[in-house]
């Protein structure tokens, strides 16, 4: 049987040093086997045997050379600590269709800007805690409810796109006067 490999089976990334980024492979590998991790012409791809529907807990945690990441189109959840302490992670493309960003998923990263897709209805507590965010843009939600947990964002300069469907903890963004609706 031949595997059909396409964008639904791959996580794309770049690194600071032009070398492979080594994810933390755990029991999740048994469920969704990594079949390749290649880095060519300035771009890396981790290819899985099955469609990637979530990024597992601690998958890239502490990966020092990770610079950017593009989630596959079918990814629904970024689990807790998935990119925690990826200090050089500056750019993340969250896919339309993403539903949840769990605790500490992008905490302590080098992210300076993030766009939250309209499909994302849950940004958990500490999801972007201590990232170097200067801009956070929320696309208008496709659901009638979106939750943003306490301390989901800490250091930022500009929050844009909060809607009447957003329910957020009073400590989700820091000083309320900086929030633009």
C-alpha positions in Angstrom: 0.0 0.0 0.0 1.4 3.4 -1.0 0.9 6.4 1.2 -0.6 9.5 -0.3 1.5 12.4 1.0 0.1 15.9 0.8 -0.1 19.1 2.8 -2.5 17.4 5.3 0.3 15.1 6.3 3.0 17.7 6.8 4.1 20.4 9.2 6.3 22.9 7.5 9.0 24.9 9.3 12.2 27.0 9.1 15.1 27.1 11.4 17.7 29.7 12.5 20.6 27.5 11.5 19.4 25.8 8.3 19.3 22.4 10.1 16.5 20.0 10.9 14.3 20.9 13.9 14.1 17.9 16.1 10.6 17.4 17.6 10.1 15.5 20.9 8.6 12.2 19.7 6.6 10.4 22.3 3.7 7.9 22.5 2.0 10.2 19.9 4.4 8.8 17.3 2.7 5.4 17.7 -0.6 7.0 16.8 0.7 9.2 14.0 4.1 7.9 12.8 6.7 10.3 11.6 7.9 9.0 8.3 10.3 11.8 7.3 11.9 15.0 8.7 13.7 16.8 5.9 15.3 20.3 5.5 16.1 21.5 1.9 16.5 24.9 0.4 15.7 26.7 3.6 12.5 24.9 4.4 11.8 21.8 6.6 8.9 19.3 6.5 7.9 16.8 9.0 5.8 14.2 7.3 3.4 11.9 9.1 1.7 8.6 8.0 -1.7 10.1 8.7 -3.4 13.5 8.4 -2.2 15.9 11.2 -5.3 16.9 13.2 -3.4 18.1 16.2 0.1 19.1 17.4 0.8 17.0 20.4 1.8 18.0 23.9 5.5 19.1 24.1 6.1 18.3 20.4 8.6 21.1 19.8 9.1 22.2 23.4 12.4 23.9 23.9 13.5 23.6 20.3 16.1 26.3 20.1 16.5 26.5 16.3 12.8 26.6 15.3 12.1 30.0 13.6 8.7 29.6 11.9 6.0 27.0 11.6 3.0 26.5 9.3 0.3 24.3 10.6 -1.4 21.8 8.2 -4.9 22.7 6.9 -6.6 20.0 8.9 -5.1 20.8 12.3 -7.8 21.4 14.9 -5.8 21.6 18.2 -2.4 22.8 19.3 -1.9 20.9 22.6 -0.4 22.2 25.8 3.3 23.1 25.7 3.6 22.2 22.0 6.0 25.1 21.3 6.8 26.1 24.9 10.1 27.9 25.3 10.9 27.9 21.5 12.8 31.2 22.1 13.6 31.8 18.4 10.1 31.0 17.1 9.1 34.3 15.5 6.4 33.4 13.0 3.4 31.0 13.2 0.7 30.5 10.6 -2.4 29.2 12.4 -4.7 27.5 9.9 -8.3 28.3 9.2 -10.1 25.4 10.9 -8.0 25.5 14.1 -10.3 25.3 17.1 -8.2 25.3 20.2 -4.8 26.6 21.5 -4.2 24.9 24.8 -2.2 25.9 27.9 1.3 27.2 27.4 1.2 26.1 23.7 3.2 29.2 22.5 4.4 30.5 25.9 7.9 32.0 26.1 8.4 32.1 22.4 9.8 34.9 20.2 6.4 35.5 18.5 5.9 39.2 17.8 2.6 39.0 16.0 -0.2 36.4 15.7 -3.5 36.2 13.8 -6.1 34.1 15.5 -8.3 32.4 12.9 -12.1 32.8 13.0 -12.6 29.1 13.7 -10.6 29.2 17.0 -13.1 29.2 19.8 -10.8 28.5 22.8 -7.5 30.1 23.7 -6.6 28.6 27.0 -5.0 30.1 30.1 -1.3 31.0 29.5 -1.5 30.0 25.8 0.8 32.9 24.7 2.1 33.8 28.1 5.4 35.7 27.9 5.6 35.6 24.1 7.1 38.8 22.7 3.8 39.8 21.1 3.4 43.3 19.8 0.3 42.6 17.7 -2.6 40.2 18.2 -5.3 40.2 15.6 -8.5 38.2 16.0 -10.5 37.4 12.9 -14.2 37.7 13.4 -15.4 34.4 15.0 -17.4 31.9 13.0 -19.0 30.6 16.2 -21.3 32.5 18.6 -18.8 32.0 21.4 -15.1 32.3 21.8 -13.3 32.0 25.1 -9.9 33.6 26.0 -8.5 32.4 29.3 -6.7 34.2 32.1 -3.2 35.3 31.2 -3.6 33.9 27.7 -1.6 37.0 26.6 0.7 39.0 28.8 3.2 41.1 26.9 1.7 43.0 23.9 1.2 46.3 22.4 -1.9 46.0 20.2 -5.0 43.7 20.4 -7.5 44.1 17.5 -10.7 42.3 16.5 -12.4 41.5 19.8 -16.1 40.9 19.1 -19.4 40.7 21.0 -19.0 36.9 20.9 -15.8 37.0 22.9 -15.9 36.0 26.5 -12.6 36.6 28.2 -11.2 36.6 31.7 -10.5 40.1 32.9 -6.8 39.2 33.1 -6.6 37.7 29.6 -4.9 40.8 28.1 -3.5 42.8 30.9 -4.6 46.5 31.1 -8.1 46.7 29.6 -7.6 50.2 28.2 -5.2 48.8 25.6 -7.9 46.5 24.1 -9.4 47.9 20.9 -12.9 46.6 20.0 
